Amino acid sequence: MLKSLYQTRAFFGKSLQELDFRNAYGVNIVGIKRDKQMIITPEATAVLHDGDILIVIGSDDDIERLQEKIQ
């Protein structure tokens, strides 16, 4: 499943590598929507900003688990 998720303040200022979404939630971040820009296949060093929307891919259960953390 592919889904767009608004991220939480707990992720602001942290890199994708630091957050390690694949190991923590079983999902991959395939894009970041930032303002009017779309960052496709962001680097592990990409730092999340306030207002970023994460484009994630993973199983329904894994995405739901991440979504629960974000809320």
Secondary structure, DSSP 8 states (H G I E B T S, - for coil): -EEEEE--GGGTT-BHHHHTHHHHHS-EEEEEEETTEEEES--TT-B--TT-EEEEES-HHHHHHHHHHH-
